[in-house]
């Protein structure tokens, strides 16, 4: 049950400070707030140097500047320990905070990483020196909220997975480069085959680089699964051959091969890191819904036997590793594939206890509505312009449900017709994120009830709404015989 918001009368009776009152007291010399962290220090992270502030009674010079190199960071840690500092707060500024974070943690200090947006709500700093003092003051009174940081083992997996995604994107750019070079020579191969990086496309491109110019011989290299006819492919391969463009095509293929080698290397390293993660067990409970006979099974999940990895999936059995680490099979949720699940695991890990409820989880993913409330009334809905990789992964998974013959697919199509594409994707992504949260934390498995069940419930809701509207003016609905 949601907690009721206290009224102005109750707030004044309880002595709860307003935001303006809190800001005024923070600016004063003695805020009169309870001290949560008496041995706190603040660090303003920079590129070349860091400003560090400690309480005024700990050192004759309570604000010092340290360099960003390792020896200076070691000196910073020793000085903080000499000043009897237990906890340190710093902002997540780019990647410059990582070295200072690791070294201070290695010296036994409790380092809290905060988002810069959390300190902008109470402005009042003008320079780097005041910035570190302001961070120390806010942290002393417990007014800052720490950012989520996964464990070290998960951060290793995250590094490799992000690097692999970068290589996949660069390999895709190389494929576009190849396609552009072919079009410059009027080789319309992209109009006959769907993927230039597939078996047929790569066989023809590499034969061109080997000196083959006969269109019929190049067309004979097509795979049997290609739908285009032989004459159509032959006509698309009759072009204007240019040596400089062929050289450009050769460079694009070399880049593509290089990125494929880098992806394979990342796969081997990723497999090693995933093998070190412990297996997890989740106590299963009763499913969310009793299964009923759906009209037709989802075509994308017609079989569960092991298959060759498709597309950009890693070469090893990633699905088995994910099920071992998570303790559950997240692919039972329609729309979630192994790539989406691996992205979520690499960013947050298997433990979701950092978010108390699924509402907190959805808000952190930037999948919850943001409202400006004044006087207890919603003035407007705002949109936060921030990137969340896990939230974006759920958004892509939601878009994949458009043609899914499942309960979730029917729900997404209904939301899309009612709210529009953009809002429907966000709403459906939140639904998938909540289902994933329940599955991982409580073991609640998703049972597909089919499109017919969704339509039946939708008609029931519409009938209930019509009956309620009819009762308002004292009327009643009469079914048509």
C-alpha positions in Angstrom: 0.0 0.0 0.0 1.4 3.4 -1.0 2.3 5.7 1.9 0.1 8.7 2.2 1.7 12.1 1.7 1.7 14.2 4.9 -0.4 17.4 4.7 1.0 20.8 5.5 -0.6 20.7 9.0 1.0 17.3 9.8 4.3 18.4 8.4 4.4 21.5 10.6 3.3 19.5 13.6 6.0 17.0 13.0 8.7 19.6 12.4 9.6 18.4 8.9 11.7 21.0 7.2 10.8 22.3 3.7 13.4 22.4 0.9 13.9 26.1 1.3 14.4 25.9 5.0 16.9 23.1 4.6 18.8 25.1 2.0 18.9 28.2 4.3 20.2 26.2 7.2 22.9 24.5 5.1 24.3 27.9 4.1 24.5 29.0 7.8 27.6 28.3 9.9 25.7 26.0 12.2 23.0 24.1 10.3 21.6 22.5 13.4 21.2 19.1 11.6 22.1 15.8 13.0 25.6 14.6 12.0 25.6 11.3 10.2 29.2 11.1 9.1 31.5 13.0 11.5 34.7 11.8 9.8 33.7 12.7 6.3 35.8 14.3 3.5 34.8 15.6 0.1 36.8 15.3 -3.2 36.2 17.4 -6.3 37.4 15.2 -9.2 39.3 16.8 -12.0 41.4 15.8 -15.0 44.8 17.1 -13.8 44.2 17.5 -10.1 41.7 16.8 -7.3 40.7 19.1 -4.5 40.1 17.5 -1.1 38.4 19.0 1.9 38.4 17.7 5.5 36.9 19.2 8.7 38.6 22.3 9.8 39.8 20.8 13.1 41.7 18.0 11.4 44.5 19.9 9.7 46.0 23.4 9.6 45.2 23.4 5.8 41.8 21.6 5.6 41.6 22.0 1.8 44.5 20.6 -0.3 45.1 19.9 -4.0 46.5 16.6 -5.1 47.7 15.5 -8.6 45.9 12.9 -10.6 48.9 10.6 -10.9 49.2 7.4 -8.8 51.9 8.7 -6.4 49.7 11.8 -5.6 46.7 9.6 -5.0 48.7 7.5 -2.6 49.7 10.6 -0.8 46.1 11.7 -0.7 45.0 8.5 0.9 47.8 8.8 3.6 46.8 12.3 4.4 43.1 11.4 4.7 44.0 8.6 7.1 46.2 10.9 9.1 43.2 13.3 9.4 41.1 10.4 10.9 38.8 10.3 7.9 36.5 7.2 7.6 34.3 8.0 4.6 34.9 10.0 1.4 32.4 11.3 -1.1 33.2 12.2 -4.8 31.2 12.8 -7.9 31.1 10.4 -10.9 33.0 12.7 -13.3 33.6 10.8 -16.5 36.2 8.1 -15.9 38.6 10.3 -13.8 37.1 9.1 -10.5 38.0 5.4 -11.1 41.6 5.6 -10.1 41.0 7.6 -7.0 38.1 5.3 -6.1 40.2 2.1 -6.3 43.2 3.5 -4.4 41.1 5.0 -1.6 39.2 1.7 -1.2 42.5 -0.2 -1.2 43.5 1.9 1.9 40.4 0.9 3.8 38.4 4.1 3.3 34.6 4.0 2.7 34.2 5.8 -0.7 30.8 7.0 -1.7 30.2 7.8 -5.4 27.3 10.3 -6.0 25.7 11.7 -9.1 26.2 15.3 -9.8 22.5 15.8 -10.3 22.0 15.1 -6.6 24.2 18.0 -5.5 22.6 20.5 -8.0 19.4 20.6 -6.0 21.1 22.7 -3.4 23.4 25.1 -5.3 25.9 27.3 -3.6 29.4 26.5 -4.8 31.4 28.7 -7.1 34.9 27.2 -7.4 36.7 23.9 -7.0 37.6 24.6 -3.4 34.0 25.3 -2.5 32.9 22.3 -4.4 34.8 19.8 -2.3 33.8 21.7 0.9 30.2 21.6 -0.2 30.3 17.9 -0.9 31.9 17.3 2.5 29.2 19.3 4.2 26.3 17.5 2.5 27.9 14.1 3.2 28.5 15.0 6.8 24.7 15.5 7.3 23.8 12.4 5.2 22.1 14.4 2.4 23.7 12.6 -0.5 22.6 9.3 -2.1 25.3 6.9 -3.3 25.3 5.7 -6.9 24.9 2.0 -7.7 28.1 0.2 -8.4 28.2 -3.5 -9.1 30.8 -5.8 -7.5 34.3 -6.1 -9.0 33.5 -9.4 -10.8 30.5 -7.8 -12.5 32.5 -4.8 -13.4 34.9 -7.0 -15.2 32.1 -8.6 -17.2 30.6 -5.2 -17.9 33.9 -3.9 -19.3 34.3 -6.8 -21.7 30.6 -6.7 -22.8 30.7 -3.0 -23.5 33.9 -3.4 -25.5 32.3 -6.3 -27.4 29.3 -4.1 -28.2 31.6 -1.4 -29.5 33.3 -3.8 -31.8 30.0 -5.1 -33.0 29.0 -1.6 -33.9 32.3 -1.0 -35.7 31.9 -4.2 -37.6 28.4 -3.0 -38.7 30.0 0.2 -40.0 32.5 -1.8 -42.0 29.6 -3.7 -43.6 28.0 -0.4 -44.6 31.3 0.7 -46.0 31.4 -2.4 -48.2 27.9 -1.8 -49.3 28.7 1.8 -50.3 31.7 0.7 -52.3 29.7 -1.9 -54.2 27.0 0.7 -55.0 29.7 3.1 -56.3 30.6 0.4 -58.8 26.8 -0.1 -59.5 26.9 -3.6 -57.9 23.3 -3.7 -56.6 23.9 -6.8 -54.4 22.0 -5.2 -51.5 18.8 -5.4 -53.5 18.9 -9.2 -53.9 20.3 -10.4 -50.5 19.2 -9.1 -47.1 22.5 -9.2 -45.3 25.9 -8.5 -46.9 27.7 -10.0 -43.9 26.0 -13.3 -44.5 27.3 -16.4 -46.2 26.3 -15.4 -49.8 27.3 -11.7 -49.4 30.8 -12.5 -48.0 31.4 -15.3 -50.5 30.7 -12.9 -53.4 32.6 -10.0 -52.0 35.7 -12.1 -51.3 35.5 -13.6 -54.8 35.5 -10.0 -56.2 38.6 -9.2 -54.2 40.2 -12.4 -55.6 39.7 -11.1 -59.2 36.5 -12.7 -60.3 34.4 -10.4 -62.5 32.1 -12.9 -64.3 28.5 -12.2 -63.0 27.3 -15.8 -63.5 30.2 -17.3 -61.6 29.7 -14.9 -58.8 26.0 -15.7 -58.7 26.8 -19.4 -58.4 28.2 -18.7 -55.0 24.8 -17.9 -53.6 23.4 -20.0 -50.8 20.4 -22.2 -51.5 18.3 -20.2 -48.9 18.5 -17.0 -51.0 15.0 -16.2 -52.3 16.2 -14.1 -55.2 16.4 -15.9 -58.6 19.6 -16.6 -60.4 18.9 -14.1 -63.3 18.1 -11.4 -60.7 21.4 -11.9 -58.9 23.4 -12.0 -62.2 21.9 -8.7 -63.3 22.7 -7.1 -59.9 26.4 -8.2 -60.2 27.0 -6.5 -63.6 28.8 -3.3 -62.6 31.4 -0.7 -63.5 34.6 -2.1 -62.0 37.1 0.5 -60.7 40.4 -0.3 -59.3 40.3 2.5 -56.7 36.9 1.4 -55.4 38.0 -2.2 -55.3 40.9 -1.1 -53.1 38.4 0.7 -50.9 36.3 -2.5 -50.7 39.4 -4.5 -49.7 40.1 -2.1 -46.9 36.6 -2.3 -45.6 36.7 -6.2 -45.6 40.1 -6.0 -43.8 38.5 -3.8 -41.1 35.5 -6.2 -40.9 37.8 -9.2 -40.4 39.8 -7.4 -37.7 36.7 -6.5 -35.7 35.5 -10.1 -36.0 38.8 -11.3 -34.5 38.4 -8.8 -31.7 34.9 -10.0 -31.0 36.1 -13.6 -30.9 38.8 -12.6 -28.4 36.2 -10.8 -26.3 34.0 -13.9 -26.3 36.8 -16.0 -24.9 37.6 -13.5 -22.2 33.9 -13.1 -21.4 33.5 -16.8 -21.0 36.3 -16.9 -18.5 34.8 -14.1 -16.4 31.4 -15.7 -16.5 32.8 -19.0 -15.4 34.2 -17.4 -12.2 30.7 -16.1 -11.1 29.1 -18.4 -8.6 25.9 -20.3 -9.3 22.7 -18.9 -7.8 19.6 -20.5 -6.5 16.2 -18.8 -6.3 13.4 -20.2 -4.3 10.6 -20.7 -6.7 7.0 -19.8 -5.8 3.7 -20.2 -7.5 3.6 -18.7 -11.0 2.0 -15.4 -11.7 -0.9 -17.0 -13.6 -2.3 -20.4 -14.2 -1.5 -21.6 -17.7 -4.4 -21.9 -20.1 -4.2 -23.4 -23.5 -3.1 -20.6 -25.8 -4.3 -20.5 -29.4 -0.8 -20.8 -30.8 2.7 -21.0 -29.5 5.1 -18.2 -30.1 7.0 -18.9 -33.3 10.2 -17.5 -31.8 10.1 -20.1 -29.0 8.9 -23.1 -30.9 11.8 -25.2 -29.7 14.3 -25.1 -26.9 17.0 -27.3 -28.3 20.5 -26.0 -28.6 21.2 -24.1 -31.8 24.1 -22.4 -33.5 24.4 -18.8 -32.2 22.6 -16.3 -34.4 23.7 -12.9 -35.4 26.0 -11.3 -33.0 25.6 -13.8 -30.1 28.8 -15.1 -28.5 30.2 -18.4 -29.8 29.8 -20.3 -26.5 26.6 -21.4 -24.8 25.7 -18.1 -23.2 22.1 -19.2 -22.4 23.3 -22.0 -20.1 25.8 -19.7 -18.4 23.1 -17.1 -17.8 20.7 -19.6 -16.3 23.4 -20.9 -14.0 24.4 -17.4 -12.8 20.9 -16.1 -12.4 19.4 -19.3 -11.1 16.4 -18.9 -13.4 15.6 -19.0 -17.1 14.8 -15.4 -18.0 14.0 -16.4 -21.6 10.6 -17.6 -20.4 9.6 -13.9 -20.5 8.7 -13.3 -24.1 10.7 -10.6 -25.7 13.9 -11.2 -23.7 16.7 -13.0 -25.6 20.1 -13.9 -24.4 21.7 -10.6 -25.6 19.2 -8.6 -23.5 19.6 -10.8 -20.5 23.4 -10.6 -20.8 23.3 -6.8 -21.0 21.3 -6.6 -17.8 23.6 -9.1 -16.0 26.7 -7.2 -17.2 25.4 -3.8 -15.9 23.8 -4.7 -12.6 24.7 -8.4 -11.8 22.4 -11.1 -10.6 21.6 -9.5 -7.2 18.8 -6.9 -7.4 18.6 -6.3 -3.7 19.8 -2.7 -4.2 16.3 -1.8 -5.3 13.7 -2.5 -2.6 10.7 -2.8 -4.9 10.1 -3.1 -8.6 8.9 0.5 -8.6 12.4 1.6 -7.4 13.9 -0.7 -10.1 11.7 0.8 -12.9 12.5 4.4 -11.7 16.3 3.7 -11.8 15.9 2.3 -15.3 14.2 5.6 -16.3 11.1 3.7 -17.2 8.8 5.4 -14.7 6.9 8.6 -15.3 8.4 11.8 -14.0 5.9 14.4 -12.7 6.3 18.0 -11.5 3.9 18.3 -8.5 3.0 21.6 -6.9 0.4 22.0 -4.2 -0.5 18.3 -4.5 -1.4 18.7 -8.2 0.5 17.4 -11.2 1.6 20.3 -13.3 3.3 18.6 -16.1 5.1 15.4 -17.0 8.9 15.8 -17.5 11.4 13.7 -19.3 14.9 13.0 -18.0 17.5 13.1 -20.7 19.8 10.4 -19.3 21.1 7.2 -20.7 20.5 3.9 -19.0 21.9 0.9 -20.8 19.6 -1.6 -19.0 16.5 0.5 -19.7 17.4 0.8 -23.4 17.8 -3.0 -23.5 14.3 -3.5 -22.2 13.0 -0.9 -24.7 14.5 -2.9 -27.6 13.0 -6.1 -26.1 9.6 -4.4 -26.0 9.8 -3.4 -29.7 10.4 -7.1 -30.5 6.9 -8.0 -29.2 5.1 -6.2 -32.0 4.6 -9.4 -34.0 4.7 -11.8 -31.1 1.6 -14.1 -30.9 1.6 -14.0 -27.1 -0.2 -12.3 -24.2 2.6 -9.7 -23.9 2.5 -9.2 -27.7 -1.2 -8.5 -27.6 -0.8 -6.1 -24.7 1.9 -4.2 -26.5 -0.2 -3.9 -29.7 -3.1 -2.6 -27.6 -0.9 0.0 -25.8 0.6 1.0 -29.2 -2.9 1.7 -30.6 -4.0 3.5 -27.5 -0.9 5.6 -26.5 1.2 5.7 -29.6 4.5 4.0 -30.4 6.8 6.0 -28.1 4.7 5.7 -24.9 3.8 2.1 -25.6 7.5 1.1 -25.9 8.3 2.7 -22.5 5.2 1.2 -20.8 5.9 -2.3 -22.2 9.6 -2.0 -21.3 8.6 -1.3 -17.7 6.3 -4.4 -17.8 9.3 -6.5 -19.0 11.6 -5.0 -16.4 9.1 -5.7 -13.6 8.6 -9.3 -14.7 12.4 -9.7 -14.8 12.6 -8.3 -11.3 10.0 -10.7 -9.9 11.7 -13.6 -11.7 15.2 -12.9 -10.4 14.2 -11.9 -6.8 11.3 -14.1 -6.1 11.4 -16.8 -8.7 7.9 -15.9 -10.0 7.9 -17.5 -13.5 5.9 -16.0 -16.3 3.2 -18.2 -17.9 1.9 -17.1 -21.3 -1.9 -17.1 -21.4 -2.2 -16.3 -25.1 -3.8 -13.5 -27.0 -7.3 -14.8 -26.5 -7.0 -14.3 -22.7 -5.8 -10.8 -23.2 -8.7 -10.0 -25.5 -11.2 -11.5 -23.0 -9.8 -9.4 -20.1 -9.8 -6.3 -22.3 -13.4 -6.7 -23.2 -14.3 -7.3 -19.5 -12.6 -4.0 -18.6 -14.4 -2.1 -21.3 -17.7 -3.6 -20.2 -17.1 -2.6 -16.6 -16.2 0.9 -17.7 -19.4 1.2 -19.7 -21.5 -0.1 -16.9 -20.0 2.4 -14.5 -20.7 5.3 -16.9 -24.2 4.2 -17.4 -24.9 4.0 -13.6 -23.7 7.6 -13.2 -26.8 9.2 -14.8 -29.1 6.4 -13.5 -29.2 4.2 -16.5 -28.2 0.6 -17.3 -26.9 -1.3 -20.2 -29.2 -3.7 -22.1 -27.5 -6.4 -24.2 -28.6 -6.7 -27.8 -30.5 -10.0 -28.3 
